[in-house]
Amino acid sequence: MKSAFDEFSTETREFSIIGSFLTWKDKIGFINYLEPWMFSIPAASKIFGSIKKIYQDSGKVSHSQIVIDMTDHVNGGYNAEYETFIKNAINAAFPLSKTDIEQFREAAQLRSAKNETVKLIKDTEQGVFSYSQFLDKIDSIRYNFQPISENIKEFEPGTFLDKRLKILQRREESKQVFFGYPSLDLMIPGGQRKKEVSVIASRPGCGKSSLKANLIRSQCELGFRIASIATEQTEEVETDRIDALLTGIPVIALAETPKWEQSDPRIQKIIDANKYIDANWKYYLYVRRDLSTQGVGNWLRRLSDKYGEFDVCYVDLFDRLTDVSVENVTASLIGNKLHYLNQIAEELNIHICVLVQVNRAALKEEKDKRPKLHHLKGSGGYEEVARLVALLHREKYYNSQIVRDEIEINIAKQNNGPSGVGIISKLEFNNQSLLISEKNQAPPNIYE
């Protein structure tokens, strides 16, 4: 149904929205849908910022509160310009609907997107951005424009039962993403849950990337759609790992393929393995070093647009993302970046698993070399956002005399099951083929 609000000019809309928050008390809840930058009139932006702050602090907004707040917090204080605006806004007050607010927000986003695009083109012409950076920025502008109805869920009296039943039904129907390792699947109820972020952490050489490759193999074999982002290793290393797992050829031998004879039977094994991947796996690999968390989001959105919904994305390494790999890593920075990835996970209905380096300097001081949560740089950020944190340890890495090479996976944190020092799965590790398997379990033969 068309509203009179549709015919309002941009200026009139801004007056009527501010006025509705001060006049129509049942409309004040719409304030959570908007931000100050969405108002083009400077006075409207500042007044709205004050109204939103007061509302979030007390749940009620009055003219006198606005005067006090702006006097204390706005440059130049509260003046005649703001008083005149508020009077005109009250006179223009309109009984807004959610559709009106959505329309206003989308118009503001479109205006912002146009301005950002013009600036981006100018900066690119002046050599500020490379071609790949330009494409990332364009993607960000495009995907930051999202309808409000997709981001905000409202619960009102009389709706809770119906909405709760729908949530339970959706959870029941959603695909559970398991690891394919019985010991892990028993310890971690629900596996890698959609719309969540998890962490796999260890010091270098203790098996993070090997575990990732094994999980990719296992989950692809189970029919899951898996994406992998490599920010540290080359495409040669990434594909060598998968080939080693599928063929049993040691990774050190795969690195020397230029020395092989053309008749070497191992070449046919590699060909067969990759034919098998093409025919049976839903696996997407993205290798790029100059990548930010925003770039991760952009690629995952493009992937989802092109191929539809998938299940898990591994980011190896999270520490190497350009906006994370900074000199002063803080819990706040880590938390902000993980929150962003969590938003992407929710938006695309996937699970994002980030691989992280343990702080070697901190671990060096410990007698027991098993990593703990506090060994992660910015550990508070990981603890705050990640739903699952797995810490890896290989005792053979520190003591070459040990016969059995095992990877210990300690579930240091999880929201839906047991966690702590004693919650550990021990898996066999073959350092040559990188194969990780349950004890006494024969590796599956992909050619049968």
C-alpha positions as CSV (number, residue, x, y, z in Angstrom):
1,M,0.0,0.0,0.0
2,K,1.4,3.3,-1.0
3,S,2.1,5.9,1.7
4,A,2.1,9.7,1.5
5,F,5.7,9.4,2.7
6,D,6.6,8.2,-0.8
7,E,5.9,11.6,-2.2
8,F,8.0,13.5,0.3
9,S,11.2,15.2,-0.7
10,T,14.5,14.0,1.0
11,E,14.4,17.1,3.2
12,T,10.7,16.6,4.2
13,R,11.4,13.0,5.0
14,E,14.2,13.9,7.4
15,F,11.9,16.5,9.2
16,S,9.1,14.0,9.4
17,I,11.2,11.1,10.7
18,I,12.8,13.3,13.5
19,G,9.3,14.6,14.3
20,S,7.8,11.2,14.5
21,F,10.3,10.1,17.1
22,L,9.3,13.1,19.2
23,T,5.6,13.0,18.6
24,W,4.4,9.5,17.8
25,K,5.7,7.5,20.8
26,D,4.8,4.2,19.3
27,K,7.3,4.9,16.4
28,I,10.4,5.5,18.6
29,G,11.4,1.8,18.3
30,F,12.2,2.5,14.6
31,I,15.2,4.5,15.8
32,N,17.3,1.3,16.0
33,Y,17.0,0.9,12.2
34,L,18.7,4.1,11.4
35,E,22.1,5.8,11.8
36,P,23.1,9.5,11.9
37,W,25.0,9.3,8.5
38,M,21.7,8.5,6.8
39,F,20.5,12.1,7.2
40,S,21.8,14.5,4.6
41,I,20.9,17.7,6.6
42,P,23.7,18.3,9.2
43,A,21.3,19.4,11.9
44,A,19.1,16.3,11.4
45,S,22.2,14.1,11.6
46,K,23.3,15.6,14.9
47,I,19.8,15.8,16.4
48,F,19.2,12.1,15.5
49,G,22.5,11.1,17.0
50,S,21.4,12.7,20.3
51,I,17.9,11.1,20.1
52,K,19.4,7.7,19.5
53,K,21.9,8.0,22.4
54,I,19.2,9.1,24.8
55,Y,16.8,6.4,23.7
56,Q,19.4,3.6,24.1
57,D,20.3,4.9,27.6
58,S,16.8,5.4,29.0
59,G,14.2,4.2,26.5
60,K,12.5,7.6,26.5
61,V,13.3,10.8,24.6
62,S,12.2,14.4,25.5
63,H,12.9,17.8,24.1
64,S,14.7,18.8,27.4
65,Q,16.9,15.8,27.3
66,I,18.0,16.6,23.7
67,V,18.8,20.2,24.7
68,I,21.0,19.0,27.6
69,D,22.7,16.2,25.6
70,M,23.6,18.5,22.6
71,T,24.7,21.3,24.9
72,D,27.2,18.9,26.5
73,H,28.3,16.9,23.5
74,V,27.9,18.9,20.3
75,N,30.5,21.4,19.1
76,G,29.0,24.8,19.6
77,G,26.3,23.4,21.9
78,Y,22.6,23.5,21.4
79,N,21.6,26.6,19.4
80,A,18.8,28.3,17.5
81,E,19.4,26.3,14.4
82,Y,18.6,23.0,16.2
83,E,15.6,24.5,18.0
84,T,14.1,25.7,14.7
85,F,14.7,22.3,13.2
86,I,13.0,20.5,16.0
87,K,9.9,22.8,15.8
88,N,9.7,22.3,12.1
89,A,10.2,18.5,12.6
90,I,7.3,18.3,15.1
91,N,5.1,20.1,12.7
92,A,6.0,17.7,9.9
93,A,5.6,14.6,12.1
94,F,4.2,11.6,10.2
95,P,2.9,8.2,11.4
96,L,5.6,6.2,9.8
97,S,5.4,2.5,8.9
98,K,8.3,0.1,8.8
99,T,8.1,0.2,5.0
100,D,8.6,4.0,5.2
101,I,11.7,3.5,7.3
102,E,13.1,0.8,5.0
103,Q,12.6,3.1,2.0
104,F,14.3,6.0,3.8
105,R,17.3,3.8,4.7
106,E,17.7,2.3,1.2
107,A,17.6,5.8,-0.3
108,A,20.3,6.9,2.1
109,Q,22.4,3.8,1.3
110,L,22.0,4.4,-2.4
111,R,23.1,8.0,-2.0
112,S,26.1,6.9,0.1
113,A,27.0,4.2,-2.5
114,K,27.0,6.7,-5.3
115,N,29.2,9.1,-3.3
116,E,31.6,6.3,-2.4
117,T,31.8,5.1,-6.0
118,V,32.6,8.6,-7.3
119,K,35.4,9.0,-4.7
120,L,36.7,5.5,-5.5
121,I,36.9,6.3,-9.2
122,K,38.8,9.5,-8.5
123,D,41.2,7.8,-6.1
124,T,41.8,5.0,-8.7
125,E,42.5,7.5,-11.4
126,Q,45.1,9.0,-9.1
127,G,46.8,5.6,-8.5
128,V,45.6,5.2,-4.9
129,F,44.2,1.7,-5.6
130,S,45.4,-1.2,-7.7
131,Y,43.0,-3.1,-10.0
132,S,42.3,-5.9,-7.5
133,Q,41.9,-3.4,-4.7
134,F,39.4,-1.4,-6.9
135,L,37.3,-4.6,-7.4
136,D,37.3,-5.3,-3.7
137,K,36.1,-1.8,-2.9
138,I,33.4,-2.1,-5.6
139,D,32.2,-5.4,-4.0
140,S,32.2,-3.8,-0.6
141,I,30.0,-0.9,-1.8
142,R,27.7,-3.3,-3.5
143,Y,27.2,-5.7,-0.6
144,N,27.0,-3.1,2.2
145,F,23.7,-2.1,0.6
146,Q,21.3,-4.6,2.2
147,P,17.6,-4.3,2.9
148,I,16.9,-3.6,6.6
149,S,14.4,-6.5,6.8
150,E,17.2,-9.0,6.2
151,N,19.2,-7.7,9.2
152,I,16.7,-7.0,11.9
153,K,14.3,-9.4,13.5
154,E,11.4,-8.1,15.6
155,F,9.6,-10.0,18.4
156,E,6.4,-8.5,19.8
157,P,3.8,-9.8,22.3
158,G,1.7,-12.4,20.6
159,T,4.4,-13.4,18.1
160,F,6.9,-15.3,20.3
161,L,5.5,-18.8,20.1
162,D,5.0,-18.7,16.3
163,K,8.6,-17.3,15.8
164,R,10.1,-19.7,18.3
165,L,8.5,-22.7,16.6
166,K,9.9,-21.5,13.2
167,I,13.4,-21.1,14.7
168,L,13.2,-24.7,16.1
169,Q,11.9,-26.0,12.7
170,R,14.7,-24.2,10.8
171,R,17.3,-25.6,13.2
172,E,15.9,-29.1,12.7
173,E,15.9,-28.8,8.9
174,S,19.3,-27.2,8.7
175,K,22.2,-29.4,7.6
176,Q,24.6,-30.4,10.4
177,V,28.2,-30.0,9.3
178,F,30.3,-32.7,10.9
179,F,34.0,-33.3,10.8
180,G,34.0,-36.9,9.7
181,Y,36.2,-37.9,12.7
182,P,34.1,-39.8,15.3
183,S,36.1,-38.6,18.3
184,L,35.7,-34.9,17.2
185,D,32.0,-35.4,16.3
186,L,31.3,-36.8,19.7
187,M,33.1,-34.0,21.5
188,I,31.6,-31.2,19.5
189,P,27.8,-31.5,19.4
190,G,26.4,-30.2,16.1
191,G,29.8,-30.0,14.5
192,Q,30.6,-26.7,12.7
193,R,27.4,-24.9,13.2
194,K,26.2,-22.6,10.5
195,K,26.3,-18.8,11.2
196,E,29.2,-19.2,13.6
197,V,32.9,-18.7,13.7
198,S,35.5,-21.1,15.1
199,V,39.3,-21.1,15.6
200,I,42.0,-23.7,15.1
201,A,45.3,-22.6,16.7
202,S,48.8,-23.9,17.2
203,R,52.4,-22.9,16.8
204,P,53.9,-23.4,13.3
205,G,54.7,-27.0,12.4
206,C,52.1,-28.5,14.8
207,G,49.5,-29.4,12.2
208,K,47.0,-26.6,11.6
209,S,47.1,-26.6,7.8
210,S,47.4,-30.4,7.7
211,L,44.3,-30.7,9.9
212,K,42.5,-28.2,7.6
213,A,43.5,-30.3,4.5
214,N,42.2,-33.5,6.2
215,L,38.9,-31.8,7.2
216,I,38.5,-30.6,3.7
217,R,38.9,-34.1,2.4
218,S,36.7,-35.6,5.0
219,Q,33.9,-33.1,4.6
220,C,34.0,-33.1,0.8
221,E,33.7,-36.9,0.9
222,L,30.6,-36.4,3.1
223,G,29.1,-34.2,0.4
224,F,29.6,-30.8,2.1
225,R,30.5,-27.7,0.0
226,I,33.8,-26.4,1.3
227,A,35.7,-23.2,0.6
228,S,39.3,-22.5,1.5
229,I,41.2,-19.2,1.6
230,A,45.0,-19.4,1.6
231,T,46.7,-16.2,2.6
232,E,50.1,-17.6,3.4
233,Q,50.8,-20.6,1.2
234,T,51.0,-20.8,-2.6
235,E,48.7,-22.8,-4.9
236,E,51.5,-25.3,-5.3
237,V,51.6,-26.0,-1.6
238,E,47.8,-26.1,-1.2
239,T,47.3,-28.6,-4.0
240,D,50.3,-30.7,-2.9
241,R,48.7,-31.2,0.4
242,I,45.4,-32.5,-1.1
243,D,47.3,-34.6,-3.6
244,A,49.4,-36.2,-0.8
245,L,46.2,-37.1,1.1
246,L,44.5,-38.7,-1.9
247,T,47.5,-40.5,-3.4
248,G,49.7,-41.3,-0.4
249,I,52.7,-39.7,-2.2
250,P,54.8,-37.8,0.4
251,V,54.6,-34.0,0.1
252,I,58.4,-33.9,-0.1
253,A,58.3,-36.0,-3.2
254,L,55.5,-33.9,-4.7
255,A,57.7,-30.9,-4.4
256,E,60.2,-32.6,-6.7
257,T,57.9,-33.4,-9.6
258,P,60.2,-31.6,-12.1
259,K,62.7,-34.4,-11.5
260,W,60.2,-37.2,-12.3
261,E,60.4,-39.2,-15.5
262,Q,57.4,-38.8,-17.8
263,S,56.6,-42.4,-17.4
264,D,56.5,-42.2,-13.6
265,P,53.3,-43.9,-12.4
266,R,52.9,-41.3,-9.7
267,I,51.9,-38.8,-12.4
268,Q,48.9,-40.9,-13.2
269,K,48.0,-41.1,-9.6
270,I,47.9,-37.3,-9.4
271,I,45.8,-37.1,-12.5
272,D,43.3,-39.7,-11.2
273,A,43.1,-37.9,-7.8
274,N,42.3,-34.5,-9.4
275,K,39.7,-36.1,-11.8
276,Y,38.1,-37.5,-8.7
277,I,38.0,-34.1,-7.1
278,D,36.4,-32.6,-10.2
279,A,33.8,-35.3,-10.4
280,N,33.0,-35.7,-6.7
281,W,33.9,-32.7,-4.5
282,K,32.3,-29.3,-4.1
283,Y,35.6,-27.6,-3.2
284,Y,36.5,-24.0,-3.8
285,L,40.1,-22.7,-3.3
286,Y,41.2,-19.0,-3.3
287,V,44.9,-18.2,-3.0
288,R,45.7,-14.6,-2.3
289,R,48.2,-12.9,0.1
290,D,47.0,-9.2,0.1
291,L,43.6,-10.0,1.5
292,S,41.6,-8.2,4.2
293,T,38.7,-9.4,6.3
294,Q,36.5,-7.3,3.9
295,G,38.1,-9.1,1.0
296,V,37.2,-12.5,2.6
297,G,33.6,-11.3,2.8
298,N,33.6,-10.1,-0.8
299,W,34.9,-13.4,-2.1
300,L,32.5,-15.5,-0.1
301,R,29.6,-13.4,-1.3
302,R,30.7,-13.7,-5.0
303,L,31.0,-17.5,-4.4
304,S,27.6,-17.7,-2.9
305,D,26.1,-15.6,-5.7
306,K,27.6,-17.8,-8.4
307,Y,27.3,-21.3,-6.9
308,G,24.6,-21.0,-4.2
309,E,24.9,-21.8,-0.5
310,F,27.9,-23.7,0.8
311,D,28.8,-25.0,4.2
312,V,32.2,-24.2,5.6
313,C,35.0,-21.7,4.8
314,Y,38.5,-22.2,6.2
315,V,40.7,-19.0,6.4
316,D,44.4,-20.0,6.6
317,L,45.9,-17.8,8.1
318,F,43.6,-15.3,9.9
319,D,46.8,-13.6,11.2
320,R,48.0,-12.9,7.7
321,L,44.9,-10.9,6.7
322,T,46.1,-7.4,6.0
323,D,44.0,-5.7,8.6
324,V,44.8,-8.3,11.3
325,S,48.6,-8.7,10.7
326,V,49.5,-5.4,12.3
327,E,52.2,-4.5,14.8
328,N,49.9,-3.9,17.8
329,V,47.4,-6.7,17.9
330,T,44.7,-6.0,20.5
331,A,41.7,-8.0,21.8
332,S,39.5,-5.2,20.5
333,L,41.0,-5.5,16.9
334,I,40.6,-9.3,16.9
335,G,37.1,-9.0,18.3
336,N,36.1,-6.5,15.6
337,K,37.5,-8.5,12.7
338,L,35.9,-11.8,14.0
339,H,32.6,-10.0,14.5
340,Y,32.7,-8.9,10.9
341,L,33.4,-12.5,9.8
342,N,30.5,-13.7,12.1
343,Q,28.2,-11.2,10.3
344,I,29.3,-12.8,7.0
345,A,28.7,-16.3,8.4
346,E,25.2,-15.2,9.4
347,E,24.4,-13.5,6.2
348,L,25.5,-16.4,4.0
349,N,24.4,-19.2,6.4
350,I,27.8,-20.8,6.5
351,H,30.5,-21.7,9.1
352,I,33.8,-19.8,9.0
353,C,36.8,-21.5,10.6
354,V,39.9,-19.3,11.0
355,L,43.4,-20.8,11.5
356,V,45.6,-18.8,14.0
357,Q,49.2,-18.8,15.1
358,V,50.0,-19.3,18.8
359,N,52.3,-16.6,20.3
360,R,55.6,-18.5,20.2
361,A,57.3,-16.1,22.6
362,A,54.6,-16.7,25.2
363,L,54.7,-20.4,24.7
364,K,58.5,-20.6,24.9
365,E,58.3,-19.7,28.6
366,E,56.1,-22.7,29.5
367,K,57.4,-26.1,30.5
368,D,54.3,-27.7,29.0
369,K,54.3,-26.8,25.4
370,R,50.6,-27.4,25.0
371,P,49.0,-24.1,24.0
372,K,46.4,-22.3,26.1
373,L,43.9,-19.7,25.1
374,H,46.0,-16.9,26.7
375,H,48.8,-17.8,24.3
376,L,46.8,-16.3,21.4
377,K,47.6,-12.7,20.6
378,G,44.5,-10.7,21.4
379,S,43.1,-13.8,23.1
380,G,40.2,-11.9,24.6
381,G,38.9,-11.2,21.1
382,Y,38.9,-14.9,20.2
383,E,37.2,-15.9,23.5
384,E,34.5,-13.2,23.0
385,V,33.4,-14.0,19.5
386,A,34.4,-17.6,18.5
387,R,31.9,-20.3,19.4
388,L,34.6,-23.0,19.2
389,V,38.4,-22.8,19.8
390,A,40.5,-25.9,19.2
391,L,44.2,-25.8,20.2
392,L,46.6,-28.3,18.5
393,H,49.7,-29.9,19.9
394,R,52.3,-32.4,18.6
395,E,54.7,-33.8,21.2
396,K,56.9,-35.3,18.4
397,Y,57.5,-31.8,17.2
398,Y,59.4,-31.1,20.4
399,N,60.8,-34.7,20.9
400,S,61.9,-36.5,17.8
401,Q,62.6,-39.7,19.8
402,I,58.8,-40.3,20.3
403,V,57.7,-43.1,18.0
404,R,54.0,-42.4,17.6
405,D,53.2,-39.1,16.0
406,E,49.9,-37.8,17.3
407,I,48.0,-34.5,17.0
408,E,46.2,-33.6,20.2
409,I,43.1,-31.5,19.6
410,N,42.1,-29.7,22.8
411,I,38.6,-28.1,22.8
412,A,39.6,-25.1,24.8
413,K,36.2,-23.4,24.3
414,Q,32.8,-24.3,22.9
415,N,29.4,-22.9,23.6
416,N,27.4,-26.1,23.1
417,G,29.5,-28.8,24.8
418,P,32.3,-29.7,27.2
419,S,35.6,-27.7,27.0
420,G,38.8,-27.2,29.0
421,V,42.2,-28.8,29.6
422,G,41.0,-32.4,29.6
423,I,38.7,-32.3,26.6
424,I,41.2,-33.8,24.0
425,S,41.0,-35.9,20.9
426,K,44.2,-37.7,19.9
427,L,44.6,-38.5,16.2
428,E,47.3,-40.3,14.3
429,F,49.5,-38.1,12.1
430,N,51.6,-39.2,9.1
431,N,54.1,-36.5,8.6
432,Q,54.9,-37.8,5.1
433,S,51.5,-37.9,3.5
434,L,49.9,-35.5,6.1
435,L,47.2,-38.0,6.6
436,I,45.4,-37.6,10.0
437,S,43.3,-40.6,11.1
438,E,41.6,-42.1,14.1
439,K,43.8,-44.6,16.0
440,N,43.6,-48.1,14.4
441,Q,41.5,-46.7,11.6
442,A,42.6,-47.5,8.0
443,P,42.5,-44.5,5.7
444,P,39.7,-44.6,3.1
445,N,40.5,-45.6,-0.4
446,I,39.0,-43.0,-2.8
447,Y,39.3,-45.3,-5.8
448,E,37.0,-48.0,-4.5
